[in-house]
Amino acid sequence: MTLLLAFGIGTAFERYIILGTNQADAGKLDRFLKSEDPFEIPIFGSSRALGSYVPGEIDSHCFNYGYVSTGNSLMLYLLRLELQKKRETPIIMNLDCQGFDYAPGNLNKYISNIDNPVIREVVGEHYKWYYSVPVIKYYSIYDDLLAGYFSDKIQLTKFVQHGCAIEKNSNGLSKEAFQARARNLQYSSMFSYDEKQFGEILKLLSSTKRTVVFVIAPMYRTDLFMSRGFKQLFREMCQRLQALPNVKVYDFMDMTDDESDFFNISHVSLDGALKFSRRLHDRLKNDRVL
């Protein structure tokens, strides 16, 4: 009887709390895996996608599938799944300047769908046996999952809309302090480029006729912390992407140097996100992607 009660509570918690909001990571991933909306325009990426793209300003059919602390490698898996869906809509993918890496990010978002072969592949060596056991699979992370649920429902510090989550607060720094922080950031040593993984991305892109738009979201004063060599490597990667007929690359990296448009060096503020998203909408319209 006790086991049945625990199972019932665990099932209800998963259904109504963990998957009860498509704003928190687990619910958002579950939404993506199950969504068959023929008009949806997905936006994939890391925290820079999560905190930069305001779906309602880009297109009414957009949904932001950005995740905090997740490497670009997750895009490979999401793109593979997305291309299996019966859609003809464009795909928007945020392109991080760090290149491509294998960071899966917070594992909490995967547990509810751990039996999906692709999700299991993403988790890889990080998989724990109890992830497949009802009730105890969420052991020690119930508080994090509850926090995500209430954060979506209450929305005290973040603006949320169709998957995006953008800080409402400003950076609180003077212009001088903000520039000093940028100079201290050494991006040159952070570039990660895996030819095998990048080749898999190119192969997937070549397998579809759907338009895929890679977008570089705004960053603050890249001239202060990005070396010429770093930018050259990144530009070369972008050129290889853009060589494909169904791929476009939009570079908004240096769109603005106004400190009020940024929450920190690599993430825009709500004002910056709104400006960027409107500019992106105009570019997509002008190129007849939308």
Secondary structure, 3 states (H helix, E strand, C coil): CHHHHHHHHHHHHHHHHHCCCCCCHHHHHHHHHHCCCCCCEEEEECHHHHCCCCHHHHCCCEEEEECCCCCCHHHHHHHHHHCCCCCCCCEEEECCCCECCCCCCCHHHHHHHCCCHHHHHHHHHHCCHHHHCCCHHHCCCHHHHHHHHHHHHHCCCEEEECCEEEECCCCCCCHHHHHHHHHHCCHHHCCECCHHHHHHHHHHHHCCCCCEEEEECCCCCHHHCCCHHHHHHHHHHHHHHHCCCCEEEEECCCCCCCHHHEEECCEECHHHHHHHHHHHHHHHHHCCCC
